[in-house]
Amino acid sequence: MLESKSWVLPEGIEEVLPPHAYEMELLYRKIVDQFDSWGYELVMPPLIEYLDSLLTGTGEDLDLKTFKITDQLTGKLMGVRADITPQVARIDSSILNRDSPVRLCYFGTILHTLPGTLAGTRAPLQVGAELFGHSGVESDAEILSLMLKTLQTAGIKNAQVEIGHVGIFQKLIKKLNLTSVQENIVSSALHKKSKTDLKSQLDEWSVSKELSNAVVTLIDLHGDKSILNEAKKIFASIDSDIVLCIDELEQIAELTLNHVKDASLMFDLADLGGYKYHNGMMFTAYIHGQGQGIAFGGRYDGIGEGFGRARPATGFSTDVKLLFDLISRPEKINTAIFAPGSNVPGLYDAVSELRDKGERVIYQLTEQAGDASEMGCDRELYLDGGRWKIRNL
């Protein structure tokens, strides 16, 4: 007697079963079709690459997320991709090698060493779009607008986007003249929105009162467009380049509202998620009741430098599995036709004609278990006067 075994998948790794697998595929088809209508060309990078290529220009965070294995053919270290964006940047910089703006999109499974949230997946189905070769606010606004349109296409109508600009923090840090360790302490305090800890550290480092107040005030600069005018007043006397960053945010928001008139845009000047990777505008989309962001993006110029060609770049990505779980879907109704297992003339032609018209037709197998309804059929083919007809079950 065979021993009974319970086959368990690794934690954070899941499979998608019928009918959801097909419905999920339809969803990412719709998204990729949307990308195509905006001029984004589809690329399909490999699941695995040599590690030095996979992590070029990405930083420590992605390194920690990446599974590593040794290539048995060469002995070189390889990685299973944890993000498709660097692969797309490699394709733009070293393969396509175009001078004009390049719009690329992608979808595929990625793999993380650890889940991003408690009980979260380690194998998201990532879909995204990247725009290379343009450094202006128009390309940032296009990517932000495309992200919003993508969520709407997926059935998410109430997303709110929080927008920040890494340049504000980067220019303040330069003014503060901090070490890399001190910089990490400041960014951590801003992330936690802890004014007390932040002010205490800045006082300990003898930072001037004006600069200290400006850094601490970042925590309060969260809200609608009105906070941008307030921010300009605060930073005008500190660094005119910071004001230019705020101007960029205003312009990006205005252009985005031209594309997506009902866009809900908010601003958070203390948001530093991925600040060591991004170098300009960055954004996160949220929906009510979901604590974590559902789509992420921003500007990351220079990632192509490691591939021999630095290119301006901006883009976004999201997880189709997450979007699929968030949208409400009507209960699937069985719509298929059961065909008898018969050699009666005309049956196979009748079935082929129905399938050509888009119908699902399932043949009955010899001595099979289960009837038509158990096979998911609501109708059946039957022979009437020498002609094959359909009737409801």
N, C-alpha and C positions, 0 to 999 in steps of 0.2 A: 504494500500500500504506500503510495507516494505521500511524503510529508507535506502538510498544508503550509504554504508560505504566504505571508502578507507582504506584497511588493510596495515599498514606500519610497517615494521620490525624495531627493535631498531637500532639506528645509529651504524655503524660498524659491523652489523650482516647481512649476505647476504645468499641467497639460490642459489644453482647451478641447472640450468634447463637443459632439453634435448636440444641439444645432448651433451653439455659440461660435464654434470655430468658423463656420461658413459666414455667419453674421459679422464676425470680427473682420474676416477677409473683405467683405463688402464695404465695411467702414474704411479700412485703409486704402481700398481702391478709390473710394470717393475723395479721400484726402489727397491722394497722388494725382487724381484727375484735376482737383482744384489747383494744385501746384503747377500742373501743366498749363492750365488756362492763364496763369501769371507768367509763363515763359520759363519755368524751372525744369531743367532736364534731369531725368532720372539716372542715377548711378547705383551700382550694386557692388560695393567693396567686399573683400573677403572677410569671413568670420575671424580668421587668425592671420597674424603677420609677425615678422620679426619685431622684437620688443623695442629696439631703438627707433624703428619707423613708427610704431604704434603710439609711442609716448613723446615723440618730438614736439617740443613747444607747449606741453600740457601741464607740467608741474607735478608736485608730490601727490595731490589728491587723487588724480587718475591712476597714478602708479599703484597706490594702495588698493584701488578697486579692481585691479587687473589680475586675473589668473595667469600664472606663468607656467610654461612647460618647455622641455628641451626637444628641439627638432632632432629626431633620430638620424636624419640624413646628413646634417651639417654640424650638429653639436651646438648650434647657436640657440640662444634663448628666444622663445616665442611667447606671444601673449594672445589671449582671447579678448577681442575688443570689448571695452567697457563703455565706449562712446564712439559713434561713427563720425562725428565732426572732424577729428584730426585726419581720418582717412580721406574724407572729402577734400580737406585742405591740401593733402598730398596730391590728390588727383588734379586739383586746379593748378598747383604750383609746378609740379614736375612732369605731368603727362599732357594735359590739355594745353598749357603754356600759351594761353591767349592774352592779348593786351587789353581787349575790351572787357567790360563787366561780364562776369560769368555767374549764371544762376543755376544751382544744382540742388536736387532734392534726393531723398533716400528713405528707405525703410528696412528694418531687419532686427533680429534679436541681438541684444547685447547681454553681457554677463558680468555681474558684480560679485566680488568676493564676499561682501556683506550686504544685507538689505538696507535700503535707505531709511526705512521706518520699521517700528516693531511689527512683526508679522507681514512685512512688505515683501515684494518679489525681488529676487536676485536676477531675473531674466526678463527685463522690460522689452516690449516690442517698440523700438524707437522709430519715430518718423520725424523728419525735419527738413528744413530748407536753409541754404546758405547763399549769400550774395558776396562775390569776391570782386575786387578791382575798383571799388568806389568808396571814398572816405567821407562823403557828405551826409547831411541829415536826411536827404531824400531816401537813401538806401536803408538807413535805420528805421525810418517811418514805414517803408515798404515791408520790411521784415516784421515789424510790430503789427502792421495791418493784416498781413498774411496770417500771422499767428491767430489773431482775433477771428478772421474769416474761417480759419481751419477749425477752431473750436465751435463756431456756429454751424459749420458743415457737419460736424460730429453730433450736433444736437444740443450743445451747451450754449445757452443764450445769455446767461447771467454772469459771465466772467468779469472780474475786476482786475485790472492790471496795476501793479505797483512798479513805478519806474524810478531808477536812480542813475547816478553818473559816477563811475569810479574816479574820474579825473578830479573831482572835488576833494576826495580823501587823499589822493596821491599828491596833489599840490599842497595840501595842508601838511602832510607828513614831511615834505621837503622843507617847508617853512619851520617845522618843529625841530628839524635836524636830529631825528631819533635813530637809534640803532635798529637793526632788524628785529631784535627781541622786543624792544620797546614798541615798535610798530605793531607787532602781533598782539601785545597787551592792549594797545589802544583799539585795534580792530575788534578784538574779543569783547571789550567793554561796550563798544558801540553796538555790536551784534546783540548783546544782552540788554542793551538800552539801560545800562546802569550808570546813571549820572554820578552817584556818590563815588563809586570805584574809579571812574574816569577822572573826575576832578582831583581826587586824592593822589592818583598817579602823576598827573600833570603838575600838581603842586610839588610833589616829591622831586620831580625832575627840573624844578625851577623854570617852568615854561611861563612866558609872560602872561599877564592877566588877559590881555586882548586875545591872544591866540588860544589860551585855555578856554575862555568863554565861547569862542567861535567853534571849537571842536565839540564842546559839551552841548552847544545849541543845536548841533546836527541832529541830536536825538529828538528834539521837538519839531524839526522840520519834516513833518509827515502829514499829508493831507491833500487837498485839492490844489488847483493851479495857483490859488492865492498865496501859498507858501513860497512860491518861486520869487515873487516880488519881495517878500520878507527876507528871503535868503540873499537876494542881491544887495539889499541895504546893509546886511550884516557883513558881507564879504567884500564889498566895494573898496573899503579902506585897507583890506588885508592883501588881496591879490586879484588883479583885474582878470587874470586867466580863469579864476574860479567863476567869475561872473559870466565869462564866455561859455563855460560848461553849462551853467544854468540857462543861458540863452539857447543853447542847443536843445535842452529839454523842452523849452517852450516851443521851438520850431518843430521838433519831432511830434509833439502832441498836436499841434495845429494841423500838420500834414496828415497825421493818422486820422483825425476827425474828418478830413476830406474823404478818405477811403471808407471809413467805418463810422458813420454819423452818430450811431448810438453807443460808441465805445465808452466804457467807464474807466477813466484814467485817473490814477492817484500817484502821488510822488512820495518817496521815502529817501531822503538824502543821507540817512545813516545806514542804509542797506548795503552791505559789503559782501554779499554772497558771491563767491568766485572772483573777488577783486584782484587776486594775483594772476588770474587768467584773462579777465576782461580789461579793457583800457579805455572805455567810453561809456555810452549809454548801456544799461542792462535792465532787464525787466523780468517779472514773475507774474503769472496769471493765477488767480485764486477764484474759488467759488465758495458760497456760504455753506458752512458745515464741513468743509474739508480743510483740515489744519495745515496740510502741506500744499505747496504750489503744484499746479497741474501742467504748466508749460513754462519754459525758461528760455531766455535768449539775451543777446546783446552784441556789442562790438568787441572783436578780439584781433585787432590788426597785428600783423607780423608773424602769425603762426606759420606761414609758409617759408619763413626765413630758414628754418632748419632743413627745408627741402631745396634750398638754393635760390628761393625767390620770394621775398617778403611781399605780401599782398594785403591791402585793406580787406577786412572781412567782417561780416555781420550775419547773424543767423539765429535760429531758434530750433528747439526740439520738444517733443512730448512723447508720452507713452500711450500707444493705442489701447493696450490692455486697461489702463487706468481710465481713459475716456470711455471705453466700452462699459466698464462697471458703473460709471457715473450717470450715463444717460438712461432715461426710461424707455423701455421697448415693449411694444404690444406682445402679448403671448403668441408664440408661433402656432399657426393653425396648419395642420397637415394638409398638404395639397399635392397629392401624387396619384397616379393611376396604376392599378394592379393589373398585370397582363398574365393570362394563363400560360403555363408552359405547354405550348401546343405547336404541332407542325402543320396546323391547318393553313392552307394557302392564303396569303394576304396578311397574316398576322405581323410578320416582321416588317413589311412595308408600312402597315398602319402604325406600328410603334415608332419607326424611324420618322414618319411624317409628324407625329405628335411631338417627338423630341426636337425636331427642327423648328417647331412652333414655340419651343420653350417649356414644354411640359416635362415633368418628371415621370418616367414610366419605369416600374420595377417588375421584372419577370418573376413569376412563381417558379420555384425550383422543385425538382422531383422529390417527393416525400419530405418536404421541408416542414419544420415546426413553425407554428404561428400562422395566423391568417392575415388578410389584407390590412386590417386596422392595426395589427401589431407591427406591420411593416411601414406604418405611417401613411397609409393610403386612404383617401376619402372617396375614390371612384374606382370602377373596374371596367375593363374591356370585356365585351361578351359578343358572341356571334349570333346574329339575328337575320335569318333569311339569306345567308351567304355573305353578309356584310358585317364588318366589325364596328360596334357601337359602344358608347360610354354611358354608364349609369352611375348614379350616386349610391353610396353604401349606407 
